[in-house]
């Protein structure tokens, strides 16, 4: 399997119509990895909201509290609890895009970011399935938020997605 590719950068705000307003720079995190398995099997794992707990680092204390559907589909709402630096945080998201065996996206409704939009993309490739995480987000609190991002959040997101990459690779190499 190929090594994961990672990118984290600040850009001009996107023009996504459903995006909430804000004045800070739009930040992006992109991760791509290839895992073993069939497309339908890999996608099925990700469309279960409770599998998020398995791919989230234990130090976040992440728990799914409620999901309106057993499997994600457009309109599904999911409520989570996690801890950021020991502070309990409640997060609620809604699935805003869904195409079976191809993609889905979750948008933060309530949570720590001013804006968070996470697209999960899947495609069959020789030797397995390519999984791409494409996240657009904006920090709250203007200049203070940018400082916190530079000091902590950028590194923490990289650690979270590094953990996800390892666990997902283990999950699908064990099945393959």
Backbone torsions as a table, in degrees:
resi	resn	phi	psi	omega
1	UNK	NA	149.9	-179.4
2	UNK	-79.8	156.2	178.5
3	UNK	-70.4	149.4	178.4
4	UNK	-66.5	148.6	176.9
5	UNK	-110.0	134.5	-176.4
6	UNK	-129.9	147.1	177.5
7	UNK	-150.8	137.1	177.2
8	UNK	-141.8	118.5	-176.2
9	UNK	-153.3	161.9	175.1
10	UNK	-100.3	141.6	179.9
11	UNK	-142.1	173.0	172.3
12	UNK	-63.5	149.9	-179.5
13	UNK	-55.8	142.3	177.0
14	UNK	-75.3	172.2	-179.1
15	UNK	-109.8	25.9	179.8
16	UNK	-59.1	123.7	-174.5
17	UNK	-60.9	-35.1	-176.1
18	UNK	-84.5	-0.1	-177.4
19	UNK	-66.0	137.7	175.8
20	UNK	-73.6	156.8	-178.3
21	UNK	-68.3	165.9	177.8
22	UNK	165.2	161.3	-175.6
23	UNK	-111.5	-13.4	-178.2
24	UNK	-76.0	166.0	178.9
25	UNK	-66.9	141.0	173.4
26	UNK	-76.3	129.4	178.4
27	UNK	-105.1	151.7	-179.0
28	UNK	-134.6	140.4	172.6
29	UNK	-127.6	125.4	178.6
30	UNK	-126.1	130.0	176.8
31	UNK	-131.5	141.5	178.4
32	UNK	-139.7	136.5	175.8
33	UNK	-148.4	156.8	176.2
34	UNK	-114.2	130.9	179.2
35	UNK	-123.5	161.0	175.4
36	UNK	-75.0	160.0	177.1
37	UNK	119.1	174.0	178.2
38	UNK	-93.1	151.3	-177.5
39	UNK	-54.7	-48.7	-177.5
40	UNK	-62.5	-37.7	179.9
41	UNK	-67.3	-44.6	-179.2
42	UNK	-66.3	-46.4	-179.9
43	UNK	-61.5	-40.0	-180.0
44	UNK	-59.5	-38.4	177.9
45	UNK	-61.0	-44.5	-175.8
46	UNK	-75.1	-23.5	-178.3
47	UNK	-82.9	-0.4	172.2
48	UNK	-91.5	114.3	-178.6
49	UNK	-55.9	-32.1	-176.4
50	UNK	-73.6	-17.1	175.3
51	UNK	-72.0	-13.7	174.1
52	UNK	-58.8	-36.6	179.4
53	UNK	-61.0	-37.6	-177.5
54	UNK	-69.7	-26.7	-176.5
55	UNK	-106.0	10.4	178.6
56	UNK	-107.5	135.8	-177.4
57	UNK	-56.4	137.8	-179.2
58	UNK	-57.7	-31.6	-177.8
59	UNK	-65.1	-12.3	175.9
60	UNK	-85.1	-12.2	-178.8
61	UNK	56.3	37.9	-173.9
62	UNK	-74.7	130.6	176.5
63	UNK	-140.3	135.8	171.3
64	UNK	-80.9	121.4	179.9
65	UNK	-90.8	-35.5	-176.8
66	UNK	-160.8	145.2	172.7
67	UNK	-140.7	134.9	-177.4
68	UNK	-72.9	-16.7	179.5
69	UNK	-137.2	151.0	178.2
70	UNK	-66.4	-35.4	176.0
71	UNK	-126.6	144.3	-177.7
72	UNK	-65.8	146.9	173.0
73	UNK	-156.0	170.7	-179.8
74	UNK	-58.0	129.7	-179.4
75	UNK	97.4	-16.0	178.5
76	UNK	-57.7	136.2	174.5
77	UNK	-113.2	137.2	-178.7
78	UNK	-130.0	132.8	177.9
79	UNK	-114.6	131.1	-177.9
80	UNK	-123.7	164.1	169.2
81	UNK	-130.2	139.4	175.3
82	UNK	-149.9	174.4	178.1
83	UNK	-124.2	125.6	175.1
84	UNK	-111.4	112.1	-177.7
85	UNK	54.2	40.5	178.1
86	UNK	82.7	-6.3	-178.4
87	UNK	-93.9	123.5	179.0
88	UNK	-67.4	135.3	-179.0
89	UNK	-130.3	134.0	174.4
90	UNK	-101.7	136.5	-176.6
91	UNK	-133.3	132.5	174.6
92	UNK	-128.0	135.6	178.7
93	UNK	-131.5	162.7	177.5
94	UNK	-128.6	138.4	175.7
95	UNK	-79.4	118.0	-174.8
96	UNK	-105.8	-16.2	176.0
97	UNK	-135.3	144.1	176.0
98	UNK	-158.2	120.8	171.7
99	UNK	-134.7	113.5	-176.6
100	UNK	-49.3	132.5	177.6
101	UNK	61.0	17.2	178.8
102	UNK	-132.3	-50.9	-176.9
103	UNK	-168.2	159.6	163.7
104	UNK	-152.8	160.1	-179.5
105	UNK	-137.0	140.8	174.7
106	UNK	-115.7	139.5	178.9
107	UNK	-118.0	130.6	178.0
108	UNK	-67.5	128.0	172.1
109	UNK	-97.8	-40.8	177.8
110	UNK	-136.5	131.8	178.8
111	UNK	166.8	-169.3	-171.1
112	UNK	-79.3	-13.6	-176.7
113	UNK	-99.8	154.4	172.8
114	UNK	-68.3	-34.7	179.3
115	UNK	-152.4	138.6	177.8
116	UNK	-149.1	122.6	178.3
117	UNK	-136.8	116.2	-172.5
118	UNK	-119.5	112.1	176.5
119	UNK	-96.5	133.4	176.8
120	UNK	-111.4	116.2	-175.6
121	UNK	-116.8	141.0	-176.5
122	UNK	-134.4	138.1	171.8
123	UNK	-154.5	143.2	177.6
124	UNK	-71.0	135.3	176.8
125	UNK	-135.4	162.9	176.4
126	UNK	-54.8	125.7	178.4
127	UNK	89.9	1.9	178.1
128	UNK	155.4	-138.4	-175.0
129	UNK	-132.1	130.8	173.4
130	UNK	-88.8	127.5	177.4
131	UNK	-113.0	128.2	177.2
132	UNK	-122.5	130.0	171.2
133	UNK	-106.3	121.9	177.8
134	UNK	-123.5	109.3	-175.7
135	UNK	-113.4	130.9	169.8
136	UNK	-113.3	132.4	-180.0
137	UNK	-150.8	160.7	178.9
138	UNK	-136.3	135.2	178.8
139	UNK	-80.4	147.3	172.9
140	UNK	-81.2	173.5	169.1
141	UNK	71.6	25.3	171.4
142	UNK	54.3	-127.2	-176.4
143	UNK	-61.4	-37.8	177.8
144	UNK	-62.6	-43.4	177.9
145	UNK	-61.2	-39.6	178.0
146	UNK	-64.9	-38.6	177.9
147	UNK	-65.4	-45.7	178.8
148	UNK	-62.8	-39.3	177.6
149	UNK	-60.6	-48.4	-178.6
150	UNK	-64.6	-38.6	-175.9
151	UNK	-79.4	-36.0	-171.4
152	UNK	-133.7	-50.8	-166.8
153	UNK	-63.9	-44.5	-179.6
154	UNK	-55.5	-48.8	-178.9
155	UNK	-66.6	-41.0	-179.3
156	UNK	-64.2	-42.9	177.1
157	UNK	-61.6	-40.9	177.7
158	UNK	-60.5	-42.5	179.0
159	UNK	-64.8	-41.5	179.0
160	UNK	-62.2	-47.3	-178.6
161	UNK	-73.6	-28.1	171.6
162	UNK	-62.3	-44.6	179.0
163	UNK	-61.9	-47.9	178.6
164	UNK	-55.2	-45.6	-178.4
165	UNK	-58.4	-46.4	-179.9
166	UNK	-63.5	-47.4	-176.5
167	UNK	-66.0	-41.1	179.0
168	UNK	-64.6	-42.4	178.1
169	UNK	-61.4	-42.6	178.5
170	UNK	-65.9	-42.2	-178.4
171	UNK	-57.3	-44.6	-173.7
172	UNK	-94.0	-16.5	172.4
173	UNK	-76.1	-32.9	178.8
174	UNK	-65.9	-33.2	-179.3
175	UNK	-81.3	-30.0	-174.9
176	UNK	-81.1	NA	NA
